[in-house]
């Protein structure tokens, strides 16, 4: 959890969720977002046609940002717009420079999602009833479209996987925002395996970013387990093991020394 000064607000993995780059970079960050869009996202957890909050960010919106005065939200948005840009890959589908005016790849619905691929079949069986057979969502976007969406338009599929596994459940002034989990929770709509979620995520990425990208079951398993394990944990465990070995060596040495002293006294 050490901060990297040169990557201030440029994003990092936090448990199963990836906190995205929110610097003013228009490709890697949210430089293409307007101040009003940032305010709306903080206040409601949703930026029209761009993103919706899930996981720990949804909790932050519900329990903190949504309770702030409009002037305070405006001040935060002004500050974020002034954060120096930090470049990098378009992790959440902001797209190539020619698409910056729109802000996303995948501006239109797929021509036909009813293909026979495993991912499409899983989508139609578990997702289409809410998000629509062609991913368009509901008219009021209570169930958002999966195109023009920051979570589904890029190759960084961790947050999409986390949303499928954990769902979304938060209360807002506009109503109850809910998406059922598909993990192993007691209230899960149905439980999808790592292979099934990988196929589903691969299908979505193929629609809106890269038809050649493949999400693996191992990636899903990592998110299901709570996210990538910190290297710090391994280092600490290694140091603890080394410390235990050192303590044993010291104890044996002291015992041998004491035995030698006792022998010398007896002589």
N, C-alpha and C positions, 0 to 999 in steps of 0.2 A: 504493500500500500504506500510505498514511498512515491512522492510526487516527482515528476520529470519536468523540470522548469521549462525546457524547450518545447514541451508538448502540452502546455497549459490548455486545459479544456478540449484536448484533441481525442478524448475517449479512451476507454479501457474496459476489460472484462471484469464484471463484478458478480461473482456467483454464476448463475445460469444466464444472466442477462448481460448484454453488451451496452454500456453507456456510450452513445455515439459522439462523434466529433461535433461540438456545437460552436466552433469558432466561426469567424466570418468568411472562411474559405467557401466559395460558391459550389465547389465540386465535392470536396471531402467533408465540408462542414454544412452549416445552414445559412450561408451567406445569401442564398437566393430567397430566403424567407423574409417577409416584410415584418416590421415591428408589430403590426396588428396581429399577424399570424402567430408570432411568438407569444404575445399576450393571451390570445385565444387558447393556445396550447397549454399554457401554464394555468389558466383559469378553469379550463374545462377538460383538459387531457386530450384535446382533439384540435388539429389544424385542418381545416376543410380541404379535402382532396390531397392531403399530404401525409398525415401521421396521426396515430392515436396512442395514448399511453398505456403501458402494461407493466406488470411486475412492480418493482420498487418505485418506478417513476409514477405509476398510477397511485401508489400509496402517498407519494410526496404531493401529488396534485390534490388528492382527497383531503389529506390531513394538514396541508400547509398552504400551498400556493392558492388553492381555491378560496381560502379564507382571507387573503390579502386584499387591501384596498386597490382599486384600479390604478391609482397613482403609483403605488409601490410596484405593481406588475409592470407598468410602463417604464419605471426606472430600471428594473431588472432587464427588460427587453432592450432598452437603450444601451445598457452596459454590455450585454451579449453581442449586440451589433458592432460594438467597438473593440471586441476582443481580437487581437491580431490573428490573421489567418494562419492555420497550420495545414499544409497540404497532405495529400495521401490518396489512397484509393477511394473511389466512390462507393463506400461501404454499404450505403443504403439507397443505391439507385439514383443518386442525383444526376448521373448521366454525363455524357461527353459535353464539351463546351457548346456544341451546336444545339444542345437540348436545354441549356440553362434557363432560357426564358420560361420553359414549362417546368423545369426542375426535376423531371423524372424520365427514366426509360419507361417503356410499356405504357404509352399514353392511351391506348385503346384496348378494348376487350379482345381476347383471342377469337379467331374466326370460328373455331369449333373445338370446344373442350371435350367432346364426346368421343374421343379416341379410345382405343382399346388398351392403352398403357395402364399399368398397375396404379400409377399415381392418379391418373384421371378417374379411374374407377373408385379409388378411395375418396377422392374429392367429391364425386357425385353422390356417394353413399353417406358421407358424413358432414360435408360442408355446404353443399349446394342448396339445402333447404333454407339456410340463412343468407349465405353470400351470393346466391343465385347460380343458375346453371352455367352462366357465362361470366361469373365472377364480378358482376356489376354491383352487388350489394343491394340494399333497399333504397327506395327513392329518397328517404330522409337521411340515409347513410347511418342509421342506427347500427345496422350491420354494414360495415364499410366495404367498398369495392376493393378488390385485390389488385387492380391496376390503379395507377396514380397513387401508389401507396409506398411509403418509404421503407416498410418492413419487408415487402415482397419483391421489390424491384432490383435488389442487389444480390451479390454472391455471398454476402455475410448473412448466412441463414440462421444463426444462433438464436436471434430474438423471435423469428418465426417459429422455430422449433420449440422455444420456451413457451410461447403463447399457445401452441397446440397442446403441449404437455400440461401446462398449469392453468390455462384459461384466463379469463379476465372477470373480475367481480368487484365492482366499486359503485358507490352511490354518488350521484351528482344532482345538482339543482334541476337538471333537465330530466332526471329519471335514473333508473337502475341500468348501468352498463354491464352486460353479462355475456360471456362466452363460456360454454362448458369446457372443462378440462378433458383431455383425452389420455391422461397419464394413468396412474394407479390410485387416484384419490377416491374416497368413498362416494363423492358426488359426480364422478366422471360419467359423461354421457355414454361412452364406450371406451374400452381400453385398446389403444393402438400399440402395436409392437414397434421396436426400434426400426425394423425393416420397413414397416408400413409407413411410419412417419418420414423416413428417409425417402421413400418413393413419392410420397405426397409433396415434400419439399422440393424434390428434384423436378416434379411436374410443374410446380408454381414458378420455380426459377427458369425453367425452359420457356414458359410463356412470356416472361417479362425481362429476361436478362440474357442468359447464355444457354442455348439448347444443349451444349456439350458439357455443362457443369453437372456433376453428380454428387449428391449429398449421401454420405455413408451412414450405415447403422451405428458405426463407432462414434460419429459426431453426435448423433442423437443420444447414445448411451452416456456420453460425457455431460450433456446438458441435463439429462434425466438424473444424473448423480449429483447435480448441484453446480456444474460448471468445471472448467479446467482446474486441476489441483495446483495450488501455488507452489512454486519452487522453494519458497521460504519454509514450507512445511517439511519438505525433504531435507533441507539443510539442517533445520532444527532437530529432526529425528536423527540425522547423521551425527550431529554434535552430541546429542543425548547418548547415542550408542557409544561414541568414542569416549564420552565422559564416564560411562559405566565401566568400559574396559579399563580406562585409566585408574578408576577408583579401585577396581579389583587388583590391578597390578600393584598399586600403592599399598593396599591392605596386605597382600601377600609379602611384599618387601618388608613392611613393618613387622609382620609376624615372624619372618625369618630373622630379622635383626634382633627382635626381642628374644627369640630362641637362642641365638648366638650369645647374647649377653648373659642369659640364664646359665648357659653351659660354661662360660668363662667364670661366673661367680661360683659355680659348683666346683670347678677345678681349684 
